[in-house]
Amino acid sequence: MRRYDKESDTFVRIQSVNTSGDLVKEFPSRVLQDKQGNYWTVNSPGGIGLRYQSKGITIYDENRGKFWHTINNNTLTIAFNDNNVCWIGNANDGIDVFDFKNKRHRVYHSDLNDPGSLGRGAVCCLYNDSQNRMWVGTNLGGLQCYDPVNDKFITYVHDPQDSMSISNNDIRGIQEDADGNFWVITHGKGIDYFNYKEQKFYNYNVAENGLSNDWPFQLLLDSDENLWVASPSGVSVLKKGETKFTSYYHVPEYSHAIPSDYINCLFQDSKKRIWIGTFSGLCRYIPETDNFHRVDPGFPAQNICSVEEDRNGNLWVSSVIGITGFNPETEQLIANLDEADGLPSGIFKAGSSAKSANNVLFFGGDKGIASFNPEKLKLNTGVPDVFISGIFLQNKKVEKFGPDEILPKSPLCTDNINLKYTQNSVGFEYTSTNYVDHANNKYKYKLEGIDEDWIETNHSHVNYNYLPHGKYEFRVIAANNDGLWNNQGASMKVIIQPPLWLEWWFIASFIVFLGLLVVVIFRYRVAKLKAEKEKLETLVEERTKVLNDKNRLLELQKEKLHVRNSLLKQQKQQIETQANKITEVAENLSLLNAELTTANTTKDKLFSIIAHDLINPFNAILGFSEVLNNGYKTMDEENRVEIIKHIYESSHNAFDLLNSLLHWARSQDKKIEFNPENLTIAEIFSNVMVEVSAMALKKHITVENKLKDKGLSVFFDKNMLTLILRNLLMNAIKFSHAESKIYIDALEISSDKIRFSVTDFGIGMQADYAASIFKDRKKINVTKGTNGEKGVGLGLSLCKEFVTSHNGEIWVESEPGKGSTFFFTIQGKQ
């Protein structure tokens, strides 16, 4: 069969193929063309043949019957130069150069006798640089640059004697940066940076630069001059100006990681998005979150080989078994192309693709190259009709239809079926009217009432087993071989009748029967209960008489027990009264014992002070009096005054000691009356300073009032506060050096608390002793003052007793040689 071509005014032979792909026998008796442009032939003999309309895919392979043929089918790399000349590298030592414009086909092979020939081994990568120079990488011949003037290759190979030479001769990827230098994959040694001007190579690897693997496959230098590296152990990125790589790996439990560590290809589109093809799917890098978004518009296989972009911004992705086009903005499928659409058989190669200047995409595989212009692809635009063509009941197809059969009509002629409850395993067979590459037809179905979502399948049959009775609707839609869906589809309503015992009339009858049965049983039970009631009444009457006799006996026993119980209660009350009196006496004895113990302790301490401390001033008074009495006439006036002075001081010390003993003893007996009143602190300070002025004047010590708030007042006992301040001031004077100063101050530290302080600049004390001087039961050491003044330690004890007994605190801060500050706080409000 031949078709007339108007442009060439010739007849072109048509090779027809039937739906199984075989050649149709000769002698077509009739030719028909459908609305999609496909040709149908009626052959006699030979049946019906169908020739699909070509989709516009061109194959380049080693078929020498074609002008544009390659020297080897196994294509590893493809590149175009600025003149739109196509360079094709194969896995068997050779390069094809297709100059489509000038219709020239050149071939380059390696020649061991020619140093300017192509390098040995498979051609793994091709790269056209900014100067329109084509660079070549082979797995044995090193890095090469084609010299078009001399039609030869300039070669860079590893020199063991030169550390600045290329790292090895297995080259898998090439990229040029903005400075005209190159990044080169040296397979097994990592990556070399080739400074073209200096003609020196600098190596980057796992050990020194953090590359994920020293055996990478492909390079990509993005628009920001960041270097992306594809390897079998994840993807690595070297930021511009840095020397350490950042690597990304597959993490199974993390959905935003790369789909697999085995990276096949890298691609940057016109919108600067980075796409990564892996052994387990395609993903896009998200720079804002530094992670990855997985994309699957409907790939026939997840082993992604290469990515290209057409001039409309759509992406075309080769996998091991086909090519998929999709819109990267919406991730909607455009087309899935496979061998039935005109692609070569076999699998596509990782990174083997290129785009020409006129928007023609080239994808290389082990069976040749497929090329097409996406804008000129002829896709199947016919929306397929879909029909429900068969019904299965209890897993057997229903073949007969009619009034006496299971189903009265064929599913093609009805839109509903009514089934018994025993016919609850139902299957549906459906078909599409698309016969072009019908093996790639797709369906979506769901049984409303059972399935919540559509279920996609390539099969034309589905079965539902053991459906409960009720109403259902089976729906199915279909897509043609190029993914164009008929969303209207076909539907079938299914009613499965409930079993007999679930019919309404059966349930109603059963309820009536149960009601009658209940009435009969009820009446029988009532009659039986009446007879039993009469029998029980007679028995109860007899038993009641017996119980009344027993109750009278129990009443008599109850009265006796009540009398005994009254006697026991009286005895219990007497015992409890005696126990309470004993407890009260014991408590009183305990209190008296505690008071006696306290009194004895106070007495012992008082006698100890009188015995050890009060005897000293009296001895002094008696001694000096005796001297004065015996030698008064013989003494001069100066000696007499000196002795009288000592007698005065001893008398004054004895008076102070007796006064302190009196206050201390009263405080121990809790007999000091507490008469609080509103006191002006400035007035209290003035009175106390007058009382101690004579003692301070003797040592030429100045007592200064540092009180800032002259109106500050406190609600406290006047005598008690005066005694505390006088004792602290006298203590400060005692341990101050002559001609020094003493500060007295008060400060309101909260709404109901005032802090007093007395500061001297005397001898001070050790920090540990100062911290413990006012601790419970701490014995206060008696130390002589700076002029030999003596004391008994009662002054600070009284201060502690008065302050702490009124919810106050007292403490001292001191440093040896620098003086001490005594603080105490009291409640300032009523």
Disulfide bonds with the S-S distance in Angstrom:
none
